[in-house]
């Protein structure tokens, strides 16, 4: 079977860090969810500029890949996969514009709408399947998250507990049919029983595209949050354990676990369940907030640049999405081709 490697990753964070006080000192009604573990406020996060799009962020995140591998190599990628947490335009995904902006002519282009906070794992699996079953040899996978500076800064949403948690950013991965950092295995679960449990709410009952004055927010309730906490605490350790079992390994052999970064509670509980020390589970929550789908590649990029990953390390990427309708994990044997790479991520 063709070996597929996650050859490189890069990340981009927009603007200057936004302090917690932007939310906590904003006047508004008291939210009964404010003391829930799901909504413990990170000190910092980043927001997209008013005129900054998902495509803009992808272009900026890909720049380090161009600098390290050359413009011609990146422009010749065969497969492009794109996930936008908050699409800029109805009807069309961002993938085609990303291809135009970067000068790509991929033979396969997919805008991925599902898998949310774990979409990097989902896209890695899809890219691996394409690269092992076709003549394609390279792939670019992109995660852009722009909801924090747009959806969650609305005047009626900003006082809510949910608003202070997200941050904006973009992470990208470059896959090749090589042995530089082989993907050893991927486990994914599409859990249809939980489909539709995450909802968006408008208080006047209108559809989001209909004219009106109410502002779109996530439909969190106390019961719903308790359900998500239970599912999230369980799903990530389960898929990581399943993956390790398939590879004939113990979870304690993981050198670095890189997950999505929803809140401190999940991060603590996941590594406790897998019996991993904190120094083997990189954490960007305090400086970036919840980056949704962009969290895994951005956190991985930061771990590489800080020297946390060594040649030969077993790196596992994992996360879950929405109210638990998707979970996944991927194992990578890190290679010498990654060590010492730079980046433009702030």
N, C-alpha and C positions, 0 to 999 in steps of 0.2 A: 504494500500500500504506500502511496505517496506520503511523505512526511511533510506536514505543514507546521510552520513556526510563526510565533508572534515575534517578528524580527525587531520591531521597535514600537514605541508609544511616545506620545507627546501631549501636552496640555496647554490650555490657555485660560486665564482668569481675567475678566474685564474690569477696567476701572480701578479705583482705590478701594481698600477694605471699608465696609460700612459697619459701624459699631452697633451693638445691641440697642443702645439708647435711641436709635432711629425708630425703633418699634416700642420699647418699653416706656419711653417718656412721651409717646404720642397720645393725645387725649382721646378717650373713647370709652365705651361701655366695658365693664369688667367681664371677662370671659371665664366661665366656670371650668373650662378645660386648661386654664393657665398653669395649674399645679400638677397636671398629668405628666408622667415621665416621658411621654411622646413629644412634649413641647418644652423641654428644658432648653433655654435659649443659648445658642453659641455666642461667644464674644464677637465674632466677625463673620462676614460673608461678602460676596461681590455682587454687583448689579450691572446688567447690561446698560449701555448708554441708550438714550431715547431713540436714536436712529440706528442702533446696532442690531443686526439680524443674526439668525442661526447660521446663515451662509458666511457672514462676516467672521463669526467666531471660528467656524471650521477652517476658513482660509488662514486665519492667524494661528490656529493650533497646528496646522499641517506644515507651517513654515520651517520648524526645526527638522522635520523629516526631509524636506527639500534640501536644507543645508547639510544634513548628514549623508544623504543618499544620492543627491543630485536631482535637478529638476526633471531631467529626461526620464529617470527611473520612476519617479512618482507619477509623472504624467502618463506613463505607459501602463498603469495598473489595469488589470483585466476586470476586476470586480469592485464595485462601490456599493457599500451598504450605509444607510443613513437613518438615524433616529433623532427626531426633534421632540422634546418633551412638550413644548408649546409651539405648534406650527405657526409660521408667520402669515401664511396665506391659505385660505380655504381651497379645497379641491385638489391642489397639487402638493406633492412633497417637496422637500428641499434638495433631493438628490440630483435632479437634473441641473439645477442652477449651480450646485457645488461642482458638478462635472464641467460646466461651462466656465465657471470662475477659475478653476484650477487647470483648465486645458486638458481634461481627461476625455478619453473615448472608450469607456468600459464596454465589454461585451455583455456584462450582467450588471444591472443597476436596480437596487431594491430599496424602497423607503419602508422601514419597519415601523409599524404603528403600535405594536404590542410589546410586552416584556419590560416596559418602564424602567425602573431603577436597576434592573438586571439585564437590560437590553444589550450591553456590551458582551455578555456571555452568550446571549442568544445570537447576536450577529457573528461572533467568533465561530459558533457552531455552524451557522449557515455558510459562512465563508469557507470553512474547512470542508464542508460537504461539496461545495462547488469546485474547490481546488482539487479535490481528490477524485471527482467524477467527470471532469471536463478537461479541455486543453488549457484552461486558465491557470496562471502561475503566480499571480500576485493579487492582493486585495487590500482595500482601504476601508476601515470601519470607523464611523464617526458618530459621536454622541454630543448633541448640543442641548443645553438646558438654559432657557431664558425666561422662565416664569417668575423668578424671584423679583426682578426689577420691574416687572410689568403687572402680572396678575396680583401679586401679594402686596404691592405698594398702593393699591387703590384705597381711596379715603375710607371706605366702609370695611375693607378687609384688613387694613394695616393695624387696627387695634386688636385684632383677634390673635389668640395664642398661635394659631397655625402660621401666621404671616412671618414671624421672626426666624423660622427654622430654615427655609430654603436659601440657597445661594445659586448664582449663575456661573456658567463656565462651559468649556468644551474639551473633550478628550478624544483622541484618535489613535487607531492602531494600524500598523502595517504588517500584513501577513505575506509570507513567501513560501514556496515549495522548496524548503531547505531544511537543514538540521541545526540552524543557529540557536533556536530556542523552541524545541518541538512541543507541540500540543499533545500531551499524552492521552487525554481523554476529556470528554464533556458529558455531563449529566444535566438534562433539563426536564422540567415538569410543567406542563400546561394544565392547570387545575380548574377545570370548567365549573366545578361546584361553587367556586368563589367568584366567578365572573359576574360583573355588574355590581359588586358590593362596594366599590369605590364610586362615589357620585359627586357631580358638580351641582351646585345649588344656586338658584336665583330666587330671592324671597318673594317676588311678585308672581312666581309660577310660570313665567314665560320661557320659551326656548331661547338658548343663548344667542341665536342669530336674529331674534325678533327685537324690534325697538322697545326701549324702556329705560328706566333709571336705576334699577337694582344692579348690584355688582356681583360678578361671578366669584364664587368661593368653593372650597372643597367641603362636602357635606359631612363633616365630622360630628359624631355624637358620642356620649360617654360609653354607651354599649358598643358602638362600632369601633371605637378606639381600643377598648378592652379586647375585642375580637382580633383586631389587627396585631396587637401586642402578643397575644397567644400564638397566632399563626406565625408571625415573624420570628419569634423566639425559637420555634420548632423547625421551620422550613429550612433555614440556612444550615444548621448543624446536620439535618437529615440528608440534604443533597450532597454536602461535603463528605459525610460519612459513606454514603452510597458510592460516590466517586472513588474514594480511597479504597473501599472494598473491591471495586472492580479492578483497580490497579494493583491489588495485593499489598496495600500499604496501610499503615495506621495513621489516623489524623494527627497523632503526635509527631509524626515524621515531617509534617509540613514546616518548611523553613519560613515561609511568609504567606499569611492569609490576607488577601486584599478583597474587601467587601464594599458594597454600597454603604453610605454613611448617614443613615436616617436619624439617629439620635444616640446619646451615650448609653442608654439602657440596652438597646439591641447590641451595640458593640461589645459591651461588657458581658452580656449573657451568651453571645455567640462564642467568644473565646473561652469562657468558663465551661460551656458545654463540650467544646472540643479539646479542653485541657491544654490550651496554648497560652503562654505568657504574653503580656501586653506588648513586649518588644518584637513579637512576631506577628503583630496585627496592626499595621500602620493606621493612623487616625488623622484625618484632615477635617473632622467635624468642627473643631473649635475655631479654625481659621477660614473655613469655607462654607460651613453649614451643610445642609443636605443638598448635594449636587444632583440628586436623582440619577438618571442614567449616566451622567458624566463622571460620577464619583469614582467608579472603578478605574477607568484609565487615568484620571487625574491623580488619584492616590497612588497608583502603580508608578506613574511617571515621577512623582515626588520621592517615592521609596528608592527608585533607581538612582536618582540624582543625589540623594543623601547617602548613598553607599550601603543601604540596608540589604540589598540583594547581591549575592556573590555568584560567581560562575559555578554552575552545578546545583544551585538551590532548587528545591521543589516549591514552586509558587502556585497557590490555588486562588483563583478568582471566584467569588460567589456573591449572590444576592437574591432578593426576592422583590416582587413588584406589586404595586397597588395595594389591594387588601388581601393579597396572597394568591392571585390567580396565575402567577408564574414564579418559578424558582429555578436556579441553575448554578452549576459549578464547573469550572474548567481547571485542569492541571497542566502546568508548563514546567519543563526542565530548563531552567534559565541557562543561557549560553554566554560565551565570552564576547559575542558581538554586541552585547548590551552595555558592558561596563564602561563607565566614564562618559556617557553621552550627556550632552548639555541640553538646554531648552530655553524657551522664552517665557515660561510660566512664572508669574510673579509669586 
